[in-house]
Amino acid sequence: MQLVVYLKNQTIKSPIYADDSDTKATMMAVKNEVIEHCSPFRRYIEINLNDWGVTIKASELVALEVQ
């Protein structure tokens, strides 16, 4: 499993794959945290997963999932 960020014009897949339950739980926690704290007042959303991170414009985010 990996974290996938869907933007209006782009799809970003994390280079980190969940091959154990701890990494999968971390991915789910990151996903839930981003969804919970996403608001129209934030300009950018920072997603950090282990040694990988990405900053995106909040207005560009369409969906976030672990697949």
Secondary structure as GFF3:
##gff-version 3
##sequence-region A 1 67
A	DSSP	beta_strand	2	7	.	.	.	ID=ss1
A	DSSP	beta_strand	11	17	.	.	.	ID=ss2
A	DSSP	alpha_helix	21	37	.	.	.	ID=ss3
A	DSSP	beta_strand	44	49	.	.	.	ID=ss4
A	DSSP	beta_strand	52	57	.	.	.	ID=ss5
A	DSSP	three_ten_helix	58	60	.	.	.	ID=ss6
A	DSSP	beta_strand	61	66	.	.	.	ID=ss7
###
